[in-house]
Amino acid sequence: MTKQLHPWSRYVALGDSFTEGIGDPEPTSPGGHRGWADRVAEELSQGTEDFAYANLAVRGKLIRQISTEQIGPALALHPDLITISAGGNDVIRPGSDPDAIAVRCEDVVRRLSADGATIVLFTGADVGFSPVFRGIRGKVAIYNEHLRAIATRYDCIVADLWSLAEIQDARMWAPDRLHLNALGHHTVARLVLGALNVPNALEPSEPEPMPGTTWRQARTEDLAWARAYLVPWVLRRVRHQSSGDHVLPKRPLAGPFRQPEA
């Protein structure tokens, strides 16, 4: 009989596009995306009899929506392990207040902790490397300080994206510059498993070297990115729309983890 490597048997992931796995397309996975949470579930399922996994995360969700739409269904699944990444979509919005967002986050964590599950809470990544998001680096840092304090009060495990230097590299990000690519998600999965102190088979991996570009080529790429991703994002904000409108959770029920077919 295989030795169980950890104490958890029912894992539920909550959050937004980061946890849904956007940026890591996998046609054979539920919802068409894999992501770090699926990778974590795959490793946790090794040697754990009757391991069950659900992923309730939906792209574009604000922390208020995560609170109202995901906590009830999550608790109904009786998890003993919960990962929650929330507030990122709030923080990036112009004029948002990281202090107020943190108040909502603490309420989410308080409710999730009521049944004694282990909770993993994520800090936001250090976006100083990104020309697109460098301007909100201070807000992310303030929010992170709140998250660390919340984690201390509710005995949460912190998966510290801010200190994860590997993802402070454009090669770890998808073409939209907002979501991690497959390698980025793989790297986050390693971070989470390390935070949980779970032995695993995920090896560190280096991105391919980027080809050199001229200033003109870089600006051309920036314009193409703005047309393809920034303008649609702004239009959704103006129209009060979300990329997650009419999108359902990819794994709404806690069930056995099945690896995508090759």
Secondary structure, DSSP 8 states (H G I E B T S, - for coil): -----SS--EEEEEESHHHHTTTSB-TTSGGGB-HHHHHHHHHHHTT-TT-EEEE---TT--HHHHHHHTHHHHHHT--SEEEEE-SHHHHTSTT--HHHHHHHHHHHHHHHGGG--EEEEE-----TT-TTTGGGHHHHHHHHHHHHHHHHHTT-EEE-STT-GGGSSGGGB-TTSSSB-HHHHHHHHHHHHHHTT-----------------HHHHHHHHHHHIIIIIHHHHHHHHTT--TTTT---SEEEEE-------
